[in-house]
Amino acid sequence: MKVRYFLEFSYAGTNYHGWQSQPNAISVQEVMENALSILLKSKITLIAAGRTDTGVHARQMYAHFDSSLNAELQNQIVYQLNQFLPSDIVIHSIRQVKSDTHARFDALSRTYEYHISKGKVAFENNLHYQINQNLDFKQMNDAAQILLEYDDFECFSKSKTDVKTFFCDITYAKWTNSKKGYTFTITANRFLRNMVRAIVGTLIEIGLNKKKVEELHQIISFKKRSAAGYSVPAQGLFLTKIEYPNSIYL
């Protein structure tokens, strides 16, 4: 009898055209499904907690699949998968969950980080976005707090998307500052396509004094993507945490 499992894993998105399988382009989903299907000797389909775009990274991602693993194989599958997968995909754990658990729909919250370096850096250029100008850190954080006052974020959604609602419950949004750069952390129950990158681009424009903090109210209320700031590059974006209720696990 098949049962449902949760895989916890991470990946560097540099070499992949996002999470989701697609024709004529390599994806994280395709690579992982192929590895699992070979090891388990049956076709495996993974349903992930969300879809990351080309070049976006995940420090923590979950996906569910159905299989009839025996106890011995379940104990070995993490090691075997890590031996089989490329070095930029790492499996952390596998846990059995209730049969109706869904990696996407049962997630309570998701947290993203966006990393910006202050000036030119010789290493890890595919893991951050380089900005040479000074940013007004206080203004960016003041603007970030405005996000918590709203729930309709159509202005930050990718144009011509097929989503049915633009409502998201943002519970945390904050910039931190260090010698090396800036990090923006944001948590919500769900995110729209390209939403975090559009928010970061808008907040950067505020940090560069191209927009005023108060303008963010008008941008969000206008509900037009053209009113918001630019979309920052994918390489600085990390999915860092996904939370689920403990009740899903057996």
ChimeraX attribute file (.defattr): number of C-alpha atoms within 10 A of each C-alpha:
attribute: neighborCount
match mode: 1-to-1
recipient: residues
	/A:1	6
	/A:2	10
	/A:3	14
	/A:4	18
	/A:5	26
	/A:6	24
	/A:7	20
	/A:8	20
	/A:9	18
	/A:10	18
	/A:11	23
	/A:12	20
	/A:13	26
	/A:14	16
	/A:15	14
	/A:16	23
	/A:17	20
	/A:18	21
	/A:19	25
	/A:20	20
	/A:21	15
	/A:22	12
	/A:23	6
	/A:24	7
	/A:25	11
	/A:26	17
	/A:27	20
	/A:28	21
	/A:29	22
	/A:30	17
	/A:31	16
	/A:32	20
	/A:33	17
	/A:34	15
	/A:35	21
	/A:36	21
	/A:37	13
	/A:38	13
	/A:39	16
	/A:40	14
	/A:41	9
	/A:42	12
	/A:43	13
	/A:44	18
	/A:45	18
	/A:46	20
	/A:47	19
	/A:48	22
	/A:49	18
	/A:50	20
	/A:51	15
	/A:52	24
	/A:53	19
	/A:54	20
	/A:55	21
	/A:56	25
	/A:57	29
	/A:58	21
	/A:59	18
	/A:60	20
	/A:61	24
	/A:62	26
	/A:63	20
	/A:64	23
	/A:65	20
	/A:66	17
	/A:67	16
	/A:68	14
	/A:69	16
	/A:70	8
	/A:71	8
	/A:72	8
	/A:73	13
	/A:74	15
	/A:75	13
	/A:76	11
	/A:77	18
	/A:78	19
	/A:79	14
	/A:80	15
	/A:81	19
	/A:82	16
	/A:83	13
	/A:84	15
	/A:85	16
	/A:86	13
	/A:87	10
	/A:88	15
	/A:89	20
	/A:90	20
	/A:91	22
	/A:92	16
	/A:93	14
	/A:94	19
	/A:95	13
	/A:96	18
	/A:97	18
	/A:98	14
	/A:99	14
	/A:100	10
	/A:101	18
	/A:102	21
	/A:103	22
	/A:104	18
	/A:105	12
	/A:106	14
	/A:107	18
	/A:108	13
	/A:109	17
	/A:110	22
	/A:111	22
	/A:112	22
	/A:113	24
	/A:114	25
	/A:115	21
	/A:116	21
	/A:117	20
	/A:118	18
	/A:119	13
	/A:120	11
	/A:121	12
	/A:122	5
	/A:123	8
	/A:124	8
	/A:125	13
	/A:126	18
	/A:127	22
	/A:128	23
	/A:129	22
	/A:130	18
	/A:131	15
	/A:132	10
	/A:133	10
	/A:134	10
	/A:135	18
	/A:136	15
	/A:137	17
	/A:138	11
	/A:139	18
	/A:140	24
	/A:141	19
	/A:142	16
	/A:143	22
	/A:144	24
	/A:145	15
	/A:146	15
	/A:147	21
	/A:148	15
	/A:149	12
	/A:150	15
	/A:151	13
	/A:152	16
	/A:153	25
	/A:154	21
	/A:155	22
	/A:156	31
	/A:157	23
	/A:158	16
	/A:159	13
	/A:160	6
	/A:161	9
	/A:162	8
	/A:163	10
	/A:164	6
	/A:165	10
	/A:166	17
	/A:167	15
	/A:168	17
	/A:169	18
	/A:170	22
	/A:171	15
	/A:172	14
	/A:173	20
	/A:174	16
	/A:175	19
	/A:176	12
	/A:177	11
	/A:178	9
	/A:179	7
	/A:180	12
	/A:181	16
	/A:182	20
	/A:183	19
	/A:184	22
	/A:185	22
	/A:186	22
	/A:187	20
	/A:188	18
	/A:189	16
	/A:190	18
	/A:191	22
	/A:192	17
	/A:193	18
	/A:194	17
	/A:195	17
	/A:196	23
	/A:197	21
	/A:198	22
	/A:199	24
	/A:200	25
	/A:201	19
	/A:202	26
	/A:203	31
	/A:204	22
	/A:205	20
	/A:206	25
	/A:207	22
	/A:208	17
	/A:209	14
	/A:210	12
	/A:211	16
	/A:212	15
	/A:213	19
	/A:214	13
	/A:215	14
	/A:216	21
	/A:217	14
	/A:218	11
	/A:219	20
	/A:220	21
	/A:221	15
	/A:222	15
	/A:223	17
	/A:224	15
	/A:225	18
	/A:226	12
	/A:227	17
	/A:228	24
	/A:229	23
	/A:230	18
	/A:231	17
	/A:232	19
	/A:233	19
	/A:234	23
	/A:235	23
	/A:236	22
	/A:237	30
	/A:238	25
	/A:239	22
	/A:240	19
	/A:241	16
	/A:242	23
	/A:243	13
	/A:244	15
	/A:245	9
	/A:246	8
	/A:247	9
	/A:248	15
	/A:249	14
	/A:250	10
